Amino acid sequence: MLKQKTCNPAPRGLRFSHAVCVIFPREARQPVTDSYSSLLTLYCISNLEPLKKETRTMKKVASPSIDIIYFSWTGNTKAVVEVIAAELRPRTQVRVLEVRPKRRYPYFVWLLLSFIPGLGTDIGPVDVTSPLVILAIPKWTVNCPPITTLLRKGIFKGRMIFPVITYGGFDEKRYAENYRRRIERVAWGTGRMLLVRRSWIRKGDFVSVREWAAALPLGWFPSGVERT
């Protein structure tokens, strides 16, 4: 029977340049295995090298465009998108794209589907052309199936996403952070997020929406990922 000896894991921020595995026969005496263990630990430490850090960079351009992609069931998210587009058009070219589910379920069906994490639904094509994208979605229970499907299509790779979430209930921050993490797994990164309460939309109070849109860093777009 063989006995495997392993060395301690590398300290945080370091990795081994190559793996080492030493196997001792069962009949080896304890002093011998202890000596080999000490030598092996010393060897591993001497072959540690620092992990490379990932740096994401952005490039400045003269006049970029921006795509606004949204899904709106009740019209609240669409109203916010219209205000954002109107604020941005004097500064840059704006394309507004709607996510359209292929099946128009009634409200109670969407409500049931929103309780199932990670569930998607068939949607029509969405043609993204700009490296800067505003993604506007409603806050449903725990999941918005049309947006979940959209994120799986791979169209956001290499793009900077600015999330906008409209909500009327509670726990909107947890929902927003959950979608931010999901977006960051498929995109270059995410920028400043905007949360818009439903009561503000109904009152026509879009001050925070206009301020958010005015502060967007237009003129910068993702240029790549460097490892140093």
PyRosetta script that sets phi, psi and omega in degrees:
from pyrosetta import init, pose_from_sequence

init()
pose = pose_from_sequence("MLKQKTCNPAPRGLRFSHAVCVIFPREARQPVTDSYSSLLTLYCISNLEPLKKETRTMKKVASPSIDIIYFSWTGNTKAVVEVIAAELRPRTQVRVLEVRPKRRYPYFVWLLLSFIPGLGTDIGPVDVTSPLVILAIPKWTVNCPPITTLLRKGIFKGRMIFPVITYGGFDEKRYAENYRRRIERVAWGTGRMLLVRRSWIRKGDFVSVREWAAALPLGWFPSGVERT")
pose.set_psi(1, 138.8)
pose.set_omega(1, -177.3)
pose.set_phi(2, -101.1)
pose.set_psi(2, 150.0)
pose.set_omega(2, 179.1)
pose.set_phi(3, -122.3)
pose.set_psi(3, 128.5)
pose.set_omega(3, -176.6)
pose.set_phi(4, -100.1)
pose.set_psi(4, 133.0)
pose.set_omega(4, 176.0)
pose.set_phi(5, -107.6)
pose.set_psi(5, 134.7)
pose.set_omega(5, 179.0)
pose.set_phi(6, -125.2)
pose.set_psi(6, 155.3)
pose.set_omega(6, 178.8)
pose.set_phi(7, -94.6)
pose.set_psi(7, 166.7)
pose.set_omega(7, -179.3)
pose.set_phi(8, -65.3)
pose.set_psi(8, 151.3)
pose.set_omega(8, 179.3)
pose.set_phi(9, -64.6)
pose.set_psi(9, 157.8)
pose.set_omega(9, -179.1)
pose.set_phi(10, -68.3)
pose.set_psi(10, 145.6)
pose.set_omega(10, 175.3)
pose.set_phi(11, -60.2)
pose.set_psi(11, 156.8)
pose.set_omega(11, -179.9)
pose.set_phi(12, -57.4)
pose.set_psi(12, 137.1)
pose.set_omega(12, 179.4)
pose.set_phi(13, 87.7)
pose.set_psi(13, 0.5)
pose.set_omega(13, 179.9)
pose.set_phi(14, -127.7)
pose.set_psi(14, 158.9)
pose.set_omega(14, 174.1)
pose.set_phi(15, -144.5)
pose.set_psi(15, 158.8)
pose.set_omega(15, 178.2)
pose.set_phi(16, -76.7)
pose.set_psi(16, 140.7)
pose.set_omega(16, 178.4)
pose.set_phi(17, -69.6)
pose.set_psi(17, -29.3)
pose.set_omega(17, 171.9)
pose.set_phi(18, -158.7)
pose.set_psi(18, 157.8)
pose.set_omega(18, -174.5)
pose.set_phi(19, -83.5)
pose.set_psi(19, 150.7)
pose.set_omega(19, 178.4)
pose.set_phi(20, -131.3)
pose.set_psi(20, 134.5)
pose.set_omega(20, 177.9)
pose.set_phi(21, -133.5)
pose.set_psi(21, 122.3)
pose.set_omega(21, 179.5)
pose.set_phi(22, -117.9)
pose.set_psi(22, 131.8)
pose.set_omega(22, -179.1)
pose.set_phi(23, -116.6)
pose.set_psi(23, 130.4)
pose.set_omega(23, -178.1)
pose.set_phi(24, -108.2)
pose.set_psi(24, 137.2)
pose.set_omega(24, 175.7)
pose.set_phi(25, -68.4)
pose.set_psi(25, 155.3)
pose.set_omega(25, -176.9)
pose.set_phi(26, -58.7)
pose.set_psi(26, -35.1)
pose.set_omega(26, -174.6)
pose.set_phi(27, -77.8)
pose.set_psi(27, -3.5)
pose.set_omega(27, 179.4)
pose.set_phi(28, -64.1)
pose.set_psi(28, 136.9)
pose.set_omega(28, -177.7)
pose.set_phi(29, -80.2)
pose.set_psi(29, 158.4)
pose.set_omega(29, -175.8)
pose.set_phi(30, -58.0)
pose.set_psi(30, -45.4)
pose.set_omega(30, 179.3)
pose.set_phi(31, -58.5)
pose.set_psi(31, -34.6)
pose.set_omega(31, -178.8)
pose.set_phi(32, -68.7)
pose.set_psi(32, -47.0)
pose.set_omega(32, -179.0)
pose.set_phi(33, -65.2)
pose.set_psi(33, -36.6)
pose.set_omega(33, 177.7)
pose.set_phi(34, -63.3)
pose.set_psi(34, -40.2)
pose.set_omega(34, 179.6)
pose.set_phi(35, -65.5)
pose.set_psi(35, -44.3)
pose.set_omega(35, 178.5)
pose.set_phi(36, -64.0)
pose.set_psi(36, -37.6)
pose.set_omega(36, 179.7)
pose.set_phi(37, -62.9)
pose.set_psi(37, -41.8)
pose.set_omega(37, 179.6)
pose.set_phi(38, -65.2)
pose.set_psi(38, -43.4)
pose.set_omega(38, 179.2)
pose.set_phi(39, -64.9)
pose.set_psi(39, -39.3)
pose.set_omega(39, -179.5)
pose.set_phi(40, -65.7)
pose.set_psi(40, -41.4)
pose.set_omega(40, 177.7)
pose.set_phi(41, -61.6)
pose.set_psi(41, -43.9)
pose.set_omega(41, 178.4)
pose.set_phi(42, -61.7)
pose.set_psi(42, -41.2)
pose.set_omega(42, -179.7)
pose.set_phi(43, -63.9)
pose.set_psi(43, -42.8)
pose.set_omega(43, -179.5)
pose.set_phi(44, -63.4)
pose.set_psi(44, -43.5)
pose.set_omega(44, -179.5)
pose.set_phi(45, -63.4)
pose.set_psi(45, -38.1)
pose.set_omega(45, -178.3)
pose.set_phi(46, -70.8)
pose.set_psi(46, -16.2)
pose.set_omega(46, -178.8)
pose.set_phi(47, -108.9)
pose.set_psi(47, 22.3)
pose.set_omega(47, 175.3)
pose.set_phi(48, -81.0)
pose.set_psi(48, 144.9)
pose.set_omega(48, 174.6)
pose.set_phi(49, -138.5)
pose.set_psi(49, 148.4)
pose.set_omega(49, -175.6)
pose.set_phi(50, -65.8)
pose.set_psi(50, 145.0)
pose.set_omega(50, 174.1)
pose.set_phi(51, -70.4)
pose.set_psi(51, 144.8)
pose.set_omega(51, 177.3)
pose.set_phi(52, -80.5)
pose.set_psi(52, 135.0)
pose.set_omega(52, 179.7)
pose.set_phi(53, -89.5)
pose.set_psi(53, 146.8)
pose.set_omega(53, -178.9)
pose.set_phi(54, -98.9)
pose.set_psi(54, 126.1)
pose.set_omega(54, 179.0)
pose.set_phi(55, -120.0)
pose.set_psi(55, 122.6)
pose.set_omega(55, 178.4)
pose.set_phi(56, -94.8)
pose.set_psi(56, 132.0)
pose.set_omega(56, -175.2)
pose.set_phi(57, -118.3)
pose.set_psi(57, 154.7)
pose.set_omega(57, 177.4)
pose.set_phi(58, -127.4)
pose.set_psi(58, 149.2)
pose.set_omega(58, -178.2)
pose.set_phi(59, -115.5)
pose.set_psi(59, 141.4)
pose.set_omega(59, 179.3)
pose.set_phi(60, -89.7)
pose.set_psi(60, 133.3)
pose.set_omega(60, 177.7)
pose.set_phi(61, -127.7)
pose.set_psi(61, 166.7)
pose.set_omega(61, -173.3)
pose.set_phi(62, -70.9)
pose.set_psi(62, -53.4)
pose.set_omega(62, -173.5)
pose.set_phi(63, -146.3)
pose.set_psi(63, 83.8)
pose.set_omega(63, -178.3)
pose.set_phi(64, -78.7)
pose.set_psi(64, 165.0)
pose.set_omega(64, 170.9)
pose.set_phi(65, -101.2)
pose.set_psi(65, 173.0)
pose.set_omega(65, 176.2)
pose.set_phi(66, -144.7)
pose.set_psi(66, 137.7)
pose.set_omega(66, 176.0)
pose.set_phi(67, -100.4)
pose.set_psi(67, 135.8)
pose.set_omega(67, 173.6)
pose.set_phi(68, -112.7)
pose.set_psi(68, 115.4)
pose.set_omega(68, 179.8)
pose.set_phi(69, -110.5)
pose.set_psi(69, 132.4)
pose.set_omega(69, -177.3)
pose.set_phi(70, -145.4)
pose.set_psi(70, 155.4)
pose.set_omega(70, 168.5)
pose.set_phi(71, -126.7)
pose.set_psi(71, 130.7)
pose.set_omega(71, -177.9)
pose.set_phi(72, -141.3)
pose.set_psi(72, 122.8)
pose.set_omega(72, 179.5)
pose.set_phi(73, -94.2)
pose.set_psi(73, -44.7)
pose.set_omega(73, -177.7)
pose.set_phi(74, -96.2)
pose.set_psi(74, -11.4)
pose.set_omega(74, -179.1)
pose.set_phi(75, 101.9)
pose.set_psi(75, -9.0)
pose.set_omega(75, -179.3)
pose.set_phi(76, -66.9)
pose.set_psi(76, -46.4)
pose.set_omega(76, -179.9)
pose.set_phi(77, -65.6)
pose.set_psi(77, -37.7)
pose.set_omega(77, 177.8)
pose.set_phi(78, -61.9)
pose.set_psi(78, -39.5)
pose.set_omega(78, 179.3)
pose.set_phi(79, -62.6)
pose.set_psi(79, -39.9)
pose.set_omega(79, 178.5)
pose.set_phi(80, -66.3)
pose.set_psi(80, -42.4)
pose.set_omega(80, 179.3)
pose.set_phi(81, -60.5)
pose.set_psi(81, -40.9)
pose.set_omega(81, 179.5)
pose.set_phi(82, -62.6)
pose.set_psi(82, -38.1)
pose.set_omega(82, 177.6)
pose.set_phi(83, -67.9)
pose.set_psi(83, -43.1)
pose.set_omega(83, 179.2)
pose.set_phi(84, -62.4)
pose.set_psi(84, -45.3)
pose.set_omega(84, -179.4)
pose.set_phi(85, -61.5)
pose.set_psi(85, -42.6)
pose.set_omega(85, 179.2)
pose.set_phi(86, -63.5)
pose.set_psi(86, -34.9)
pose.set_omega(86, 179.4)
pose.set_phi(87, -71.3)
pose.set_psi(87, -33.5)
pose.set_omega(87, -174.5)
pose.set_phi(88, -88.4)
pose.set_psi(88, -26.2)
pose.set_omega(88, -172.9)
pose.set_phi(89, -59.0)
pose.set_psi(89, -34.3)
pose.set_omega(89, 176.1)
pose.set_phi(90, -66.9)
pose.set_psi(90, -16.3)
pose.set_omega(90, -175.4)
pose.set_phi(91, -103.4)
pose.set_psi(91, -27.5)
pose.set_omega(91, -174.1)
pose.set_phi(92, -160.7)
pose.set_psi(92, 172.0)
pose.set_omega(92, 175.8)
pose.set_phi(93, -79.5)
pose.set_psi(93, 131.9)
pose.set_omega(93, -175.7)
pose.set_phi(94, -122.1)
pose.set_psi(94, 129.9)
pose.set_omega(94, 172.1)
pose.set_phi(95, -114.9)
pose.set_psi(95, 128.6)
pose.set_omega(95, 179.7)
pose.set_phi(96, -108.5)
pose.set_psi(96, 123.3)
pose.set_omega(96, -176.3)
pose.set_phi(97, -124.6)
pose.set_psi(97, 128.9)
pose.set_omega(97, -179.4)
pose.set_phi(98, -99.9)
pose.set_psi(98, 135.8)
pose.set_omega(98, 173.3)
pose.set_phi(99, -84.0)
pose.set_psi(99, 119.4)
pose.set_omega(99, -176.0)
pose.set_phi(100, -115.6)
pose.set_psi(100, 112.7)
pose.set_omega(100, 174.4)
pose.set_phi(101, -64.1)
pose.set_psi(101, 144.1)
pose.set_omega(101, 179.6)
pose.set_phi(102, -72.4)
pose.set_psi(102, -21.9)
pose.set_omega(102, 176.9)
pose.set_phi(103, -118.3)
pose.set_psi(103, 129.5)
pose.set_omega(103, -179.6)
pose.set_phi(104, -95.2)
pose.set_psi(104, 84.4)
pose.set_omega(104, -179.6)
pose.set_phi(105, -71.1)
pose.set_psi(105, 152.4)
pose.set_omega(105, 171.9)
pose.set_phi(106, -69.6)
pose.set_psi(106, 166.6)
pose.set_omega(106, -173.5)
pose.set_phi(107, -56.0)
pose.set_psi(107, -45.0)
pose.set_omega(107, -174.2)
pose.set_phi(108, -66.0)
pose.set_psi(108, -27.9)
pose.set_omega(108, 176.7)
pose.set_phi(109, -70.8)
pose.set_psi(109, -44.9)
pose.set_omega(109, 176.0)
pose.set_phi(110, -59.2)
pose.set_psi(110, -38.3)
pose.set_omega(110, 179.2)
pose.set_phi(111, -60.8)
pose.set_psi(111, -45.1)
pose.set_omega(111, 179.2)
pose.set_phi(112, -65.2)
pose.set_psi(112, -42.9)
pose.set_omega(112, -179.2)
pose.set_phi(113, -65.0)
pose.set_psi(113, -29.7)
pose.set_omega(113, -177.7)
pose.set_phi(114, -70.5)
pose.set_psi(114, -12.1)
pose.set_omega(114, 177.9)
pose.set_phi(115, -84.6)
pose.set_psi(115, -8.0)
pose.set_omega(115, -174.6)
pose.set_phi(116, -102.5)
pose.set_psi(116, 107.4)
pose.set_omega(116, -178.6)
pose.set_phi(117, -61.3)
pose.set_psi(117, 136.5)
pose.set_omega(117, 174.7)
pose.set_phi(118, 77.7)
pose.set_psi(118, 3.2)
pose.set_omega(118, -179.9)
pose.set_phi(119, -79.8)
pose.set_psi(119, 133.1)
pose.set_omega(119, 177.8)
pose.set_phi(120, -110.1)
pose.set_psi(120, -177.1)
pose.set_omega(120, 176.0)
pose.set_phi(121, -153.2)
pose.set_psi(121, 154.5)
pose.set_omega(121, -178.0)
pose.set_phi(122, -65.2)
pose.set_psi(122, 135.0)
pose.set_omega(122, 179.1)
pose.set_phi(123, -131.7)
pose.set_psi(123, 161.1)
pose.set_omega(123, 176.1)
pose.set_phi(124, -74.5)
pose.set_psi(124, 170.6)
pose.set_omega(124, -178.7)
pose.set_phi(125, -66.5)
pose.set_psi(125, 145.8)
pose.set_omega(125, 176.0)
pose.set_phi(126, -127.9)
pose.set_psi(126, 118.3)
pose.set_omega(126, -174.8)
pose.set_phi(127, -100.8)
pose.set_psi(127, 101.8)
pose.set_omega(127, -179.4)
pose.set_phi(128, -94.5)
pose.set_psi(128, 131.2)
pose.set_omega(128, -178.8)
pose.set_phi(129, -122.5)
pose.set_psi(129, -20.6)
pose.set_omega(129, -175.1)
pose.set_phi(130, -97.0)
pose.set_psi(130, 148.4)
pose.set_omega(130, 174.4)
pose.set_phi(131, -74.3)
pose.set_psi(131, -13.1)
pose.set_omega(131, 176.8)
pose.set_phi(132, -110.7)
pose.set_psi(132, 128.2)
pose.set_omega(132, -175.7)
pose.set_phi(133, -135.5)
pose.set_psi(133, 132.3)
pose.set_omega(133, 168.8)
pose.set_phi(134, -98.8)
pose.set_psi(134, 124.1)
pose.set_omega(134, 179.7)
pose.set_phi(135, -112.3)
pose.set_psi(135, 110.9)
pose.set_omega(135, -176.0)
pose.set_phi(136, -108.9)
pose.set_psi(136, 125.8)
pose.set_omega(136, -176.3)
pose.set_phi(137, -141.6)
pose.set_psi(137, 155.9)
pose.set_omega(137, 174.9)
pose.set_phi(138, -84.1)
pose.set_psi(138, 155.8)
pose.set_omega(138, 174.6)
pose.set_phi(139, -89.1)
pose.set_psi(139, 108.9)
pose.set_omega(139, 173.2)
pose.set_phi(140, -101.0)
pose.set_psi(140, -169.4)
pose.set_omega(140, -170.0)
pose.set_phi(141, -54.1)
pose.set_psi(141, -71.9)
pose.set_omega(141, 175.2)
pose.set_phi(142, -131.7)
pose.set_psi(142, -8.8)
pose.set_omega(142, -173.2)
pose.set_phi(143, -153.5)
pose.set_psi(143, 141.3)
pose.set_omega(143, 174.3)
pose.set_phi(144, -115.3)
pose.set_psi(144, 96.2)
pose.set_omega(144, -171.7)
pose.set_phi(145, -51.6)
pose.set_psi(145, -44.4)
pose.set_omega(145, 179.7)
pose.set_phi(146, -60.4)
pose.set_psi(146, -37.8)
pose.set_omega(146, 179.6)
pose.set_phi(147, -74.0)
pose.set_psi(147, -36.0)
pose.set_omega(147, 176.3)
pose.set_phi(148, -59.1)
pose.set_psi(148, -43.1)
pose.set_omega(148, 176.4)
pose.set_phi(149, -64.8)
pose.set_psi(149, -41.9)
pose.set_omega(149, 179.9)
pose.set_phi(150, -57.9)
pose.set_psi(150, -42.3)
pose.set_omega(150, -178.5)
pose.set_phi(151, -66.9)
pose.set_psi(151, -22.3)
pose.set_omega(151, -179.2)
pose.set_phi(152, -84.6)
pose.set_psi(152, -7.3)
pose.set_omega(152, -175.4)
pose.set_phi(153, -80.7)
pose.set_psi(153, -12.1)
pose.set_omega(153, 177.1)
pose.set_phi(154, 76.2)
pose.set_psi(154, 15.8)
pose.set_omega(154, -176.4)
pose.set_phi(155, -82.4)
pose.set_psi(155, -8.9)
pose.set_omega(155, -177.5)
pose.set_phi(156, -99.5)
pose.set_psi(156, 4.7)
pose.set_omega(156, -179.7)
pose.set_phi(157, -60.7)
pose.set_psi(157, 129.0)
pose.set_omega(157, 179.5)
pose.set_phi(158, 77.7)
pose.set_psi(158, 11.2)
pose.set_omega(158, -177.8)
pose.set_phi(159, -116.0)
pose.set_psi(159, 150.2)
pose.set_omega(159, 177.0)
pose.set_phi(160, -92.7)
pose.set_psi(160, 125.2)
pose.set_omega(160, -175.4)
pose.set_phi(161, -112.2)
pose.set_psi(161, 132.3)
pose.set_omega(161, 174.8)
pose.set_phi(162, -110.8)
pose.set_psi(162, 106.2)
pose.set_omega(162, -175.8)
pose.set_phi(163, -78.3)
pose.set_psi(163, 139.7)
pose.set_omega(163, 173.4)
pose.set_phi(164, -128.0)
pose.set_psi(164, 127.4)
pose.set_omega(164, -177.5)
pose.set_phi(165, -128.3)
pose.set_psi(165, 126.3)
pose.set_omega(165, 174.0)
pose.set_phi(166, -99.2)
pose.set_psi(166, 143.2)
pose.set_omega(166, -175.7)
pose.set_phi(167, -148.9)
pose.set_psi(167, 157.3)
pose.set_omega(167, 177.4)
pose.set_phi(168, -133.2)
pose.set_psi(168, -10.3)
pose.set_omega(168, -177.5)
pose.set_phi(169, -104.9)
pose.set_psi(169, -125.4)
pose.set_omega(169, -177.3)
pose.set_phi(170, -134.8)
pose.set_psi(170, 174.7)
pose.set_omega(170, 177.8)
pose.set_phi(171, 61.7)
pose.set_psi(171, 30.9)
pose.set_omega(171, -177.3)
pose.set_phi(172, -68.7)
pose.set_psi(172, -29.9)
pose.set_omega(172, -178.3)
pose.set_phi(173, -69.2)
pose.set_psi(173, -40.8)
pose.set_omega(173, 177.5)
pose.set_phi(174, -63.9)
pose.set_psi(174, -42.9)
pose.set_omega(174, 178.2)
pose.set_phi(175, -60.7)
pose.set_psi(175, -45.3)
pose.set_omega(175, -178.6)
pose.set_phi(176, -63.3)
pose.set_psi(176, -44.5)
pose.set_omega(176, -179.9)
pose.set_phi(177, -67.1)
pose.set_psi(177, -33.6)
pose.set_omega(177, 176.8)
pose.set_phi(178, -62.3)
pose.set_psi(178, -45.7)
pose.set_omega(178, 179.2)
pose.set_phi(179, -71.0)
pose.set_psi(179, -31.4)
pose.set_omega(179, 176.0)
pose.set_phi(180, -61.2)
pose.set_psi(180, -45.3)
pose.set_omega(180, 179.2)
pose.set_phi(181, -62.4)
pose.set_psi(181, -40.6)
pose.set_omega(181, 180.0)
pose.set_phi(182, -66.7)
pose.set_psi(182, -37.7)
pose.set_omega(182, 177.9)
pose.set_phi(183, -66.6)
pose.set_psi(183, -42.4)
pose.set_omega(183, -176.9)
pose.set_phi(184, -65.7)
pose.set_psi(184, -22.5)
pose.set_omega(184, 176.8)
pose.set_phi(185, -73.0)
pose.set_psi(185, -20.6)
pose.set_omega(185, -175.8)
pose.set_phi(186, -119.2)
pose.set_psi(186, -2.4)
pose.set_omega(186, -177.1)
pose.set_phi(187, -123.1)
pose.set_psi(187, 175.1)
pose.set_omega(187, 175.7)
pose.set_phi(188, -66.3)
pose.set_psi(188, -37.0)
pose.set_omega(188, 179.4)
pose.set_phi(189, 171.5)
pose.set_psi(189, 178.6)
pose.set_omega(189, 177.8)
pose.set_phi(190, -122.6)
pose.set_psi(190, 148.2)
pose.set_omega(190, 177.0)
pose.set_phi(191, -103.7)
pose.set_psi(191, -160.5)
pose.set_omega(191, -177.5)
pose.set_phi(192, -60.2)
pose.set_psi(192, 132.5)
pose.set_omega(192, -177.5)
pose.set_phi(193, -94.7)
pose.set_psi(193, 148.1)
pose.set_omega(193, 177.3)
pose.set_phi(194, -120.4)
pose.set_psi(194, 126.5)
pose.set_omega(194, 174.2)
pose.set_phi(195, -110.9)
pose.set_psi(195, 127.6)
pose.set_omega(195, -176.4)
pose.set_phi(196, -123.7)
pose.set_psi(196, 120.4)
pose.set_omega(196, 179.9)
pose.set_phi(197, -74.7)
pose.set_psi(197, 142.2)
pose.set_omega(197, -177.8)
pose.set_phi(198, -60.7)
pose.set_psi(198, -36.8)
pose.set_omega(198, -179.2)
pose.set_phi(199, -63.9)
pose.set_psi(199, -32.4)
pose.set_omega(199, 176.9)
pose.set_phi(200, -65.7)
pose.set_psi(200, -40.4)
pose.set_omega(200, -178.7)
pose.set_phi(201, -64.5)
pose.set_psi(201, -44.9)
pose.set_omega(201, -177.9)
pose.set_phi(202, -65.5)
pose.set_psi(202, -30.0)
pose.set_omega(202, 177.7)
pose.set_phi(203, -84.2)
pose.set_psi(203, -8.4)
pose.set_omega(203, -176.6)
pose.set_phi(204, 75.9)
pose.set_psi(204, 22.7)
pose.set_omega(204, -179.9)
pose.set_phi(205, -91.2)
pose.set_psi(205, 97.1)
pose.set_omega(205, -177.3)
pose.set_phi(206, -115.4)
pose.set_psi(206, 24.4)
pose.set_omega(206, -178.5)
pose.set_phi(207, -60.2)
pose.set_psi(207, -48.6)
pose.set_omega(207, -178.6)
pose.set_phi(208, -65.9)
pose.set_psi(208, -31.5)
pose.set_omega(208, 178.9)
pose.set_phi(209, -66.9)
pose.set_psi(209, -45.9)
pose.set_omega(209, 179.6)
pose.set_phi(210, -65.1)
pose.set_psi(210, -39.9)
pose.set_omega(210, 178.4)
pose.set_phi(211, -63.9)
pose.set_psi(211, -41.1)
pose.set_omega(211, 178.8)
pose.set_phi(212, -63.5)
pose.set_psi(212, -45.8)
pose.set_omega(212, -179.4)
pose.set_phi(213, -63.9)
pose.set_psi(213, -39.1)
pose.set_omega(213, -179.3)
pose.set_phi(214, -66.0)
pose.set_psi(214, -25.7)
pose.set_omega(214, -177.0)
pose.set_phi(215, -91.3)
pose.set_psi(215, -1.3)
pose.set_omega(215, -179.7)
pose.set_phi(216, -62.7)
pose.set_psi(216, 137.9)
pose.set_omega(216, -176.8)
pose.set_phi(217, -79.8)
pose.set_psi(217, 65.5)
pose.set_omega(217, 176.9)
pose.set_phi(218, -68.3)
pose.set_psi(218, 145.1)
pose.set_omega(218, -175.6)
pose.set_phi(219, 102.4)
pose.set_psi(219, -4.7)
pose.set_omega(219, 177.0)
pose.set_phi(220, -125.4)
pose.set_psi(220, 138.5)
pose.set_omega(220, 176.2)
pose.set_phi(221, -143.7)
pose.set_psi(221, 157.6)
pose.set_omega(221, -177.4)
pose.set_phi(222, -60.1)
pose.set_psi(222, 135.0)
pose.set_omega(222, 179.1)
pose.set_phi(223, -116.6)
pose.set_psi(223, -10.4)
pose.set_omega(223, 176.5)
pose.set_phi(224, 149.9)
pose.set_psi(224, -179.2)
pose.set_omega(224, 179.6)
pose.set_phi(225, -123.2)
pose.set_psi(225, 125.9)
pose.set_omega(225, 179.3)
pose.set_phi(226, -113.1)
pose.set_psi(226, 143.6)
pose.set_omega(226, 178.0)
pose.set_phi(227, -115.3)
pose.set_psi(227, 121.6)
pose.set_omega(227, -178.2)
pose.set_phi(228, -125.7)
pose.dump_pdb("model.pdb")
